[in-house]
Amino acid sequence: MLLGHPVLFKSLCYVDGRWVHSDTASTVAVQNPADQSVVGHVPMLSAAQIEEAVSAAQRAFEAWRWVPVAQRSALLLRWHELVLRHRNDLASMLSLEQGKPLAEARGEITYGASFIEWFAHEAKRLGGRTIPSHIDGAQLGTMMEPVGVAALMTPWNFPSAMITRKAAAAIAAGCTVVVKPAHETPFSALALAQLAEEAGFPAGVFNVVLGEPQTAMETLVRDARVRSVSFTGSTRVGALVMQAAASADIKKTALELGGNAPFIVAEDADLEQSVRVAVGAKFQTSGQDCCAANRILVAKPLYEAFVARYSDAVRALKVGAAFEDCVDVGPLMHQAAFDTTRERVADARAKGARITAGGEPHALGGWFFAPTVIADARPGMRVYDEENFAPISAVSSFDTLDEAIALANDTEYGLAAYLMSTNLNTVWQTIRRLEFAMVSVNGVKFTGAPIPFGGMKASGLGREGGMEGFEPFVETRYYCLGQLGLPHANAASMRHAGSSAAAA
């Protein structure tokens, strides 16, 4: 891998402004999902070393919290500028370790950088408020204070943007962070640490650690000095994080978990637009996206035409390694994901579904799977009931909009939903009735720095992005300043004077 800025490729963890090895010499190999070649090795730190990262963050917090917001903002903007300057290198590293097509990787780097810029500016507006007083002589108000050290645990499907979305908010608010990325995709996180160092972040403000997953999680979450935990990943692991946090002490916890996104094509929808949007909503990041369309529900009058055109569009997608030209779909992340995908397709076929595109491992071999359309999917099939982190797509029909909404809501998840309709009445009634925290109408793109990203039900707690993105990292402090207005005697005189005037 040739990089314009070779120092970005780091194979060590970053603690207290230093690049560190494992004190046990333990390492893990990072594979390229396209061909299973080893990209490099990274250290797996011991629990003691992870605790030292928390110590470093705690020491740094005592000074960082008092740094004027304008200075914090300037450092973040410098970090933002460096990320964009080295976008091509960062995208190449991301594609190599994650497998997503290079164009998508470049898009993720730009997307991730947007959160740094957003929170750098929005921190200047992170103020409290003055409360009209109901207490004689008192002044009331609130201020926003950083909570302290934040532990940020991020997944492998968006190894750069999931870090910046969390870390930029925390650091802008005055917190310090310990980032624990997925061990499958560590190099993107370590490159961000290198650029944070180049931007001038003080030692201990931004730390990156790797370790055995459960040990690393429990070490961070159970540490009393960690005051905020932000986790993105599966609902199963998110529940473990929440349990660990509750068993240690009470701390702020934000969880962005799984999804089972419905994609409703109403009878009044534009068919060609619906097909185009469905392809984008399902197959971005090779389907390995918690917001990916998981259950496509189509009104019966449009159903067969939709299945035919959608299947044609899916068959036209180009599958390949990240650095090939015009690739739409890359490999699955690992062998377990590949095996599960085959099992889900076989389960649907055995239960009567029609495979109208794909349905088999791709001819490229390895962890590539052909983009797949499974028509006539229904409850009881794994492809319908489970979150499919894969390029496989379940399509079903419905008779009425009420039925479609009931089918859409029949899941423990509540992250994202999609609706295709040209009727404003259909749009409004459906948005209100869907039990999902985010609804996209007639389009694929709906996330971004200004919006509050997050889920409800088993899809999580809290929001990332927008002003709401600060919430996991700040405490609202209330103050009551007594007798700072008129002296009590003068206030009594004023009340007496007012009463006399009223009587007169």
C-alpha positions as CSV (number, residue, x, y, z in Angstrom):
1,M,0.0,0.0,0.0
2,L,1.5,3.3,-1.1
3,L,0.5,6.3,0.9
4,G,1.3,9.9,0.3
5,H,1.7,10.4,4.0
6,P,3.1,7.0,5.1
7,V,3.2,7.9,8.8
8,L,-0.6,7.4,8.9
9,F,-0.2,3.7,8.9
10,K,0.4,2.8,12.5
11,S,0.7,-0.6,14.1
12,L,0.7,0.5,17.8
13,C,-1.9,1.8,20.2
14,Y,-1.9,5.5,21.2
15,V,-1.9,6.3,24.9
16,D,-1.1,9.7,26.5
17,G,0.5,11.0,23.4
18,R,2.8,7.9,23.0
19,W,2.7,4.9,20.6
20,V,2.7,1.8,22.7
21,H,3.2,-2.0,22.3
22,S,1.3,-4.6,24.3
23,D,3.1,-5.4,27.6
24,T,2.3,-9.1,26.9
25,A,3.5,-9.0,23.3
26,S,0.0,-10.1,22.2
27,T,-1.0,-9.1,18.7
28,V,-3.8,-9.7,16.3
29,A,-3.7,-10.0,12.5
30,V,-5.8,-7.7,10.4
31,Q,-7.1,-9.2,7.2
32,N,-8.1,-7.7,3.9
33,P,-11.7,-9.1,3.4
34,A,-11.2,-9.2,-0.4
35,D,-8.5,-11.8,-0.4
36,Q,-7.8,-12.7,3.3
37,S,-4.3,-11.4,3.0
38,V,-2.8,-10.0,6.2
39,V,-2.7,-6.2,6.2
40,G,-0.7,-5.9,9.4
41,H,-0.7,-6.7,13.1
42,V,-1.8,-4.6,16.0
43,P,-1.1,-5.0,19.8
44,M,-3.7,-6.3,22.1
45,L,-3.2,-4.3,25.3
46,S,-3.6,-5.8,28.8
47,A,-6.3,-4.6,31.2
48,A,-3.6,-2.7,33.1
49,Q,-2.6,-0.8,30.0
50,I,-6.2,0.1,29.2
51,E,-6.5,1.4,32.7
52,E,-3.4,3.5,32.1
53,A,-5.2,5.0,29.1
54,V,-8.1,6.0,31.3
55,S,-5.6,7.5,33.8
56,A,-4.1,9.5,31.0
57,A,-7.5,10.7,29.9
58,Q,-8.4,11.7,33.4
59,R,-5.2,13.7,33.9
60,A,-5.7,15.4,30.6
61,F,-9.4,16.2,31.4
62,E,-8.4,18.3,34.5
63,A,-6.8,20.8,32.1
64,W,-8.8,20.2,28.9
65,R,-12.1,21.0,30.5
66,W,-10.9,24.6,31.2
67,V,-9.5,25.2,27.7
68,P,-11.6,28.0,26.2
69,V,-14.1,26.7,23.7
70,A,-12.5,28.8,20.9
71,Q,-9.2,27.0,21.4
72,R,-10.9,23.6,21.5
73,S,-12.7,24.5,18.3
74,A,-9.5,25.7,16.6
75,L,-7.8,22.4,17.3
76,L,-10.8,20.4,16.0
77,L,-10.9,22.5,12.8
78,R,-7.2,21.8,12.4
79,W,-7.9,18.1,12.7
80,H,-10.8,18.4,10.2
81,E,-8.5,20.1,7.7
82,L,-5.8,17.3,8.1
83,V,-8.4,14.6,7.6
84,L,-9.6,16.1,4.4
85,R,-6.1,16.8,3.2
86,H,-5.2,13.1,3.6
87,R,-8.6,11.8,2.5
88,N,-7.2,9.6,-0.3
89,D,-4.7,7.9,2.0
90,L,-7.4,7.4,4.7
91,A,-9.8,6.0,2.2
92,S,-7.2,3.5,0.8
93,M,-6.5,2.3,4.3
94,L,-10.2,2.0,5.1
95,S,-10.9,0.0,1.9
96,L,-7.9,-2.3,2.6
97,E,-9.0,-3.3,6.1
98,Q,-12.8,-3.1,5.6
99,G,-13.3,-4.1,2.0
100,K,-15.8,-1.4,1.0
101,P,-15.4,0.1,-2.5
102,L,-12.9,3.0,-2.7
103,A,-15.5,5.5,-3.7
104,E,-17.6,4.6,-0.7
105,A,-14.5,4.8,1.5
106,R,-13.8,8.3,0.2
107,G,-17.4,9.2,1.0
108,E,-17.0,7.9,4.5
109,I,-13.9,10.0,5.2
110,T,-15.7,13.1,4.0
111,Y,-18.8,12.2,6.0
112,G,-16.7,11.6,9.1
113,A,-14.8,14.9,8.7
114,S,-18.1,16.7,8.6
115,F,-18.8,15.8,12.2
116,I,-15.5,17.3,13.3
117,E,-16.3,20.6,11.6
118,W,-19.9,20.6,12.9
119,F,-19.1,20.0,16.5
120,A,-16.2,22.4,16.4
121,H,-18.6,25.2,15.5
122,E,-21.6,24.0,17.5
123,A,-19.6,23.9,20.8
124,K,-19.5,27.7,20.7
125,R,-23.3,27.6,21.1
126,L,-23.3,24.9,23.8
127,G,-24.6,27.4,26.4
128,G,-27.0,27.3,29.4
129,R,-30.0,29.5,29.9
130,T,-31.4,32.0,32.3
131,I,-34.5,30.9,34.2
132,P,-37.0,33.6,35.3
133,S,-36.9,33.3,39.1
134,H,-39.8,32.3,41.3
135,I,-37.6,32.9,44.4
136,D,-37.3,36.4,45.9
137,G,-33.9,38.0,45.2
138,A,-32.5,34.9,43.4
139,Q,-31.0,34.5,40.0
140,L,-31.5,31.1,38.4
141,G,-29.9,29.4,35.4
142,T,-28.1,26.5,33.9
143,M,-24.7,25.8,32.4
144,M,-23.4,22.8,30.4
145,E,-20.4,21.1,31.9
146,P,-18.3,18.2,30.4
147,V,-18.9,14.9,32.2
148,G,-15.2,13.8,32.1
149,V,-13.6,10.8,30.5
150,A,-15.6,9.1,27.7
151,A,-15.1,5.6,26.5
152,L,-16.0,5.2,22.8
153,M,-16.5,1.8,21.3
154,T,-16.9,1.6,17.6
155,P,-17.7,-1.1,14.9
156,W,-16.0,-2.3,11.8
157,N,-18.5,-1.2,9.2
158,F,-17.8,2.5,9.5
159,P,-14.3,2.5,11.1
160,S,-13.6,6.2,10.6
161,A,-16.9,8.0,10.7
162,M,-18.2,6.2,13.8
163,I,-15.2,7.5,15.7
164,T,-15.4,11.1,14.6
165,R,-19.1,11.3,15.2
166,K,-18.5,10.4,18.8
167,A,-15.1,11.9,19.5
168,A,-15.7,15.3,18.0
169,A,-18.8,15.9,20.2
170,A,-17.0,14.7,23.3
171,I,-13.8,16.7,22.7
172,A,-15.6,19.8,21.7
173,A,-17.7,19.7,24.9
174,G,-14.5,19.5,27.0
175,C,-14.3,15.7,27.6
176,T,-11.3,13.5,26.9
177,V,-11.7,10.1,25.2
178,V,-10.5,6.5,25.1
179,V,-11.4,5.0,21.7
180,K,-11.7,1.2,21.5
181,P,-12.2,0.4,17.7
182,A,-13.1,-3.0,16.3
183,H,-10.0,-5.2,16.1
184,E,-11.0,-6.0,12.5
185,T,-10.5,-2.4,11.4
186,P,-8.0,-0.7,13.7
187,F,-5.8,1.2,11.2
188,S,-8.5,3.9,10.5
189,A,-8.7,4.7,14.2
190,L,-4.9,4.8,14.6
191,A,-4.6,7.1,11.6
192,L,-7.1,9.5,13.2
193,A,-4.9,9.5,16.3
194,Q,-1.8,10.4,14.2
195,L,-3.7,13.3,12.7
196,A,-5.0,14.4,16.1
197,E,-1.4,14.5,17.3
198,E,-0.4,16.5,14.2
199,A,-3.3,18.9,14.8
200,G,-1.8,19.6,18.3
201,F,-4.2,17.8,20.6
202,P,-2.6,17.7,24.1
203,A,-1.4,14.3,25.3
204,G,-4.2,12.2,26.8
205,V,-7.1,14.0,25.1
206,F,-7.4,11.4,22.4
207,N,-6.4,7.8,23.1
208,V,-6.8,4.6,21.1
209,V,-6.6,1.1,22.7
210,L,-7.1,-2.4,21.4
211,G,-7.6,-5.5,23.5
212,E,-9.5,-8.7,23.8
213,P,-13.1,-7.5,23.2
214,Q,-14.8,-8.5,26.4
215,T,-11.9,-7.6,28.6
216,A,-11.4,-4.2,27.0
217,M,-15.1,-3.4,27.2
218,E,-15.4,-4.4,30.9
219,T,-12.2,-2.6,31.8
220,L,-13.4,0.6,30.3
221,V,-17.1,0.5,31.3
222,R,-16.4,-0.6,34.9
223,D,-13.8,2.1,35.6
224,A,-15.3,4.7,37.9
225,R,-13.3,7.4,36.2
226,V,-15.1,6.8,32.9
227,R,-18.2,9.0,33.2
228,S,-19.7,8.4,29.7
229,V,-19.9,5.3,27.5
230,S,-20.8,5.5,23.8
231,F,-21.2,2.2,22.0
232,T,-22.1,1.3,18.4
233,G,-22.6,-2.4,17.5
234,S,-25.0,-5.2,17.9
235,T,-28.0,-5.2,20.3
236,R,-26.6,-8.3,22.0
237,V,-23.3,-6.7,22.9
238,G,-25.0,-3.4,23.6
239,A,-27.0,-5.1,26.3
240,L,-23.8,-6.4,27.8
241,V,-22.3,-2.9,27.8
242,M,-25.4,-1.5,29.5
243,Q,-25.3,-4.3,32.2
244,A,-21.6,-3.7,32.8
245,A,-22.2,0.0,33.2
246,A,-25.1,-0.5,35.6
247,S,-23.2,-3.0,37.7
248,A,-20.3,-0.6,38.2
249,D,-21.9,2.7,38.9
250,I,-24.3,5.1,37.2
251,K,-22.8,6.8,34.2
252,K,-24.1,8.3,30.9
253,T,-24.6,5.6,28.3
254,A,-25.4,6.0,24.6
255,L,-26.1,2.9,22.5
256,E,-26.5,2.8,18.7
257,L,-27.5,-0.8,18.1
258,G,-29.0,-3.0,15.4
259,G,-31.8,-2.4,12.9
260,N,-34.3,-4.2,10.8
261,A,-35.3,-1.4,8.5
262,P,-38.6,-1.7,6.6
263,F,-38.8,-0.1,3.1
264,I,-42.4,0.6,2.2
265,V,-43.4,1.1,-1.4
266,A,-46.9,2.6,-1.3
267,E,-49.4,2.1,-4.1
268,D,-49.0,5.7,-5.1
269,A,-45.2,5.5,-5.3
270,D,-43.2,6.2,-8.4
271,L,-42.0,2.7,-9.5
272,E,-38.7,3.6,-11.2
273,Q,-37.7,5.9,-8.3
274,S,-38.6,3.2,-5.8
275,V,-36.4,0.7,-7.5
276,R,-33.5,3.1,-7.7
277,V,-33.8,4.2,-4.0
278,A,-34.2,0.6,-2.8
279,V,-31.0,-0.5,-4.5
280,G,-29.1,2.3,-2.8
281,A,-30.8,1.8,0.6
282,K,-30.0,-2.0,0.6
283,F,-26.6,-2.4,-1.0
284,Q,-24.5,0.5,0.3
285,T,-21.6,-0.8,2.4
286,S,-22.4,-4.2,0.7
287,G,-25.5,-4.4,2.9
288,Q,-23.4,-4.3,6.1
289,D,-25.2,-1.2,7.5
290,C,-27.6,-1.0,10.4
291,C,-29.7,1.4,8.4
292,A,-29.8,-0.8,5.3
293,A,-33.3,-1.7,4.0
294,N,-33.9,-5.1,5.4
295,R,-37.5,-5.9,4.6
296,I,-38.9,-4.4,1.3
297,L,-42.7,-4.2,1.5
298,V,-44.5,-3.4,-1.8
299,A,-48.1,-2.7,-2.5
300,K,-49.6,-5.7,-4.4
301,P,-50.6,-3.7,-7.6
302,L,-46.8,-2.8,-8.0
303,Y,-45.3,-6.0,-6.6
304,E,-44.5,-8.1,-9.6
305,A,-43.3,-5.2,-11.7
306,F,-41.1,-4.0,-8.8
307,V,-39.6,-7.5,-8.2
308,A,-38.7,-7.7,-11.9
309,R,-37.1,-4.3,-12.2
310,Y,-35.5,-4.5,-8.8
311,S,-34.0,-7.9,-9.7
312,D,-32.6,-6.5,-13.0
313,A,-31.0,-3.6,-11.2
314,V,-29.4,-5.8,-8.6
315,R,-28.0,-8.2,-11.2
316,A,-26.4,-5.2,-12.8
317,L,-24.4,-4.3,-9.7
318,K,-20.6,-4.8,-10.1
319,V,-19.0,-7.0,-7.4
320,G,-15.3,-6.7,-6.8
321,A,-12.4,-5.7,-4.7
322,A,-12.2,-2.2,-3.4
323,F,-9.6,-0.9,-5.8
324,E,-11.2,-2.0,-9.0
325,D,-13.0,0.6,-11.1
326,C,-16.8,1.2,-10.6
327,V,-17.3,-1.4,-7.9
328,D,-20.7,-1.3,-6.2
329,V,-20.5,-4.3,-3.8
330,G,-17.5,-5.5,-1.9
331,P,-16.8,-8.7,0.1
332,L,-18.4,-9.6,3.4
333,M,-16.3,-8.8,6.4
334,H,-15.4,-12.2,7.6
335,Q,-16.1,-16.0,7.3
336,A,-18.8,-16.0,9.9
337,A,-20.8,-13.3,8.0
338,F,-20.4,-15.3,4.8
339,D,-21.6,-18.5,6.3
340,T,-24.6,-16.8,7.9
341,T,-25.5,-15.3,4.6
342,R,-25.5,-18.6,2.9
343,E,-27.6,-20.1,5.6
344,R,-30.3,-17.4,5.4
345,V,-30.6,-17.8,1.7
346,A,-30.9,-21.6,2.0
347,D,-33.5,-21.2,4.7
348,A,-35.6,-18.8,2.6
349,R,-35.4,-21.1,-0.5
350,A,-36.4,-24.2,1.6
351,K,-39.4,-22.3,2.9
352,G,-40.8,-21.4,-0.5
353,A,-39.2,-18.0,-1.4
354,R,-38.3,-17.2,-4.9
355,I,-34.6,-16.3,-5.6
356,T,-34.9,-13.8,-8.5
357,A,-31.3,-12.5,-8.4
358,G,-28.1,-14.0,-7.0
359,G,-28.6,-16.4,-4.2
360,E,-25.1,-18.0,-4.4
361,P,-21.5,-17.2,-3.4
362,H,-20.0,-15.0,-6.1
363,A,-17.7,-16.4,-8.7
364,L,-14.8,-14.3,-7.3
365,G,-14.8,-16.7,-4.3
366,G,-13.6,-15.9,-0.9
367,W,-16.1,-13.8,1.1
368,F,-17.8,-12.4,-1.9
369,F,-21.5,-13.1,-2.2
370,A,-23.7,-12.3,-5.2
371,P,-26.2,-9.5,-4.6
372,T,-29.4,-11.3,-4.0
373,V,-33.2,-10.7,-4.2
374,I,-35.5,-13.0,-2.3
375,A,-39.1,-12.5,-3.4
376,D,-42.2,-13.7,-1.4
377,A,-40.3,-13.5,1.9
378,R,-42.5,-13.8,5.0
379,P,-42.3,-14.0,8.8
380,G,-40.6,-17.2,9.9
381,M,-37.8,-16.9,7.3
382,R,-34.5,-15.9,8.8
383,V,-34.0,-13.4,6.0
384,Y,-37.2,-11.6,7.0
385,D,-36.9,-11.9,10.8
386,E,-33.2,-11.2,11.3
387,E,-31.0,-8.2,10.5
388,N,-29.2,-9.1,7.3
389,F,-25.7,-7.6,7.4
390,A,-25.1,-8.8,3.9
391,P,-26.1,-8.0,0.2
392,I,-29.3,-10.1,0.4
393,S,-32.7,-8.5,0.1
394,A,-36.1,-9.7,1.2
395,V,-39.2,-8.5,-0.7
396,S,-42.8,-9.0,0.3
397,S,-46.2,-7.7,-0.7
398,F,-49.0,-6.1,1.2
399,D,-52.7,-5.3,0.6
400,T,-53.3,-2.1,2.6
401,L,-51.1,0.7,4.1
402,D,-52.4,-0.3,7.6
403,E,-51.0,-3.8,6.9
404,A,-47.7,-2.5,5.7
405,I,-47.3,-0.3,8.8
406,A,-48.2,-3.3,11.1
407,L,-45.6,-5.5,9.3
408,A,-43.0,-2.7,9.5
409,N,-43.5,-2.3,13.2
410,D,-43.5,-6.0,14.0
411,T,-39.9,-6.0,15.1
412,E,-37.9,-5.4,18.3
413,Y,-35.8,-2.8,16.4
414,G,-36.6,0.9,15.8
415,L,-33.7,2.5,14.1
416,A,-34.5,3.6,10.5
417,A,-37.4,3.1,8.0
418,Y,-38.0,4.1,4.4
419,L,-41.1,5.2,2.6
420,M,-41.8,5.7,-1.1
421,S,-44.9,7.7,-1.8
422,T,-46.1,10.6,-3.9
423,N,-49.1,11.4,-1.7
424,L,-48.6,13.8,1.1
425,N,-51.4,12.3,3.2
426,T,-49.8,8.9,2.9
427,V,-46.4,10.3,3.9
428,W,-47.6,12.1,7.0
429,Q,-49.8,9.4,8.4
430,T,-47.1,6.8,7.8
431,I,-44.3,8.8,9.4
432,R,-46.3,9.3,12.6
433,R,-47.3,5.6,12.8
434,L,-43.9,4.0,12.1
435,E,-42.2,3.0,15.3
436,F,-38.7,4.1,14.1
437,A,-36.6,7.0,15.3
438,M,-35.6,8.0,11.7
439,V,-37.8,7.9,8.6
440,S,-36.5,8.7,5.1
441,V,-39.1,9.5,2.4
442,N,-38.3,9.1,-1.3
443,G,-34.5,9.0,-0.8
444,V,-31.5,7.1,0.3
445,K,-29.5,9.8,2.0
446,F,-30.8,11.0,5.3
447,T,-27.9,11.0,7.8
448,G,-25.4,13.8,8.4
449,A,-23.7,16.0,11.0
450,P,-26.8,18.2,11.7
451,I,-29.3,15.4,12.3
452,P,-29.9,13.5,15.6
453,F,-28.9,9.9,14.6
454,G,-30.1,7.1,16.8
455,G,-32.8,4.5,17.5
456,M,-35.6,3.5,19.8
457,K,-36.7,0.1,21.3
458,A,-33.8,-2.5,20.9
459,S,-32.0,-0.1,18.5
460,G,-30.6,1.9,21.3
461,L,-30.5,5.0,23.5
462,G,-29.3,8.5,22.9
463,R,-28.5,10.4,19.7
464,E,-25.3,11.2,17.7
465,G,-25.1,14.3,15.5
466,G,-27.0,17.6,15.8
467,M,-27.0,19.5,19.1
468,E,-28.4,16.3,20.6
469,G,-25.0,14.7,19.9
470,F,-23.5,16.6,22.9
471,E,-26.0,15.1,25.4
472,P,-24.0,11.9,26.3
473,F,-21.0,14.1,27.1
474,V,-22.4,17.0,29.1
475,E,-24.2,17.5,32.4
476,T,-26.7,20.3,32.9
477,R,-25.7,22.2,36.0
478,Y,-28.4,24.3,37.6
479,Y,-27.6,27.2,39.9
480,C,-29.6,29.4,42.3
481,L,-27.8,32.6,43.3
482,G,-29.7,33.9,46.3
483,Q,-29.9,37.6,47.3
484,L,-28.1,38.9,44.2
485,G,-30.9,41.2,43.2
486,L,-32.5,43.8,45.4
487,P,-31.9,43.5,49.2
488,H,-34.7,41.8,51.0
489,A,-35.8,44.9,52.8
490,N,-35.9,46.9,49.6
491,A,-37.8,44.2,47.9
492,A,-40.4,44.3,50.7
493,S,-40.6,48.1,50.3
494,M,-41.2,47.7,46.6
495,R,-44.0,45.2,47.2
496,H,-45.5,47.6,49.8
497,A,-45.2,50.5,47.4
498,G,-46.8,48.5,44.7
499,S,-49.6,47.5,47.0
500,S,-50.2,51.2,48.0
501,A,-50.2,52.3,44.4
502,A,-52.7,49.6,43.5
503,A,-54.9,50.7,46.5
504,A,-54.7,54.3,45.4
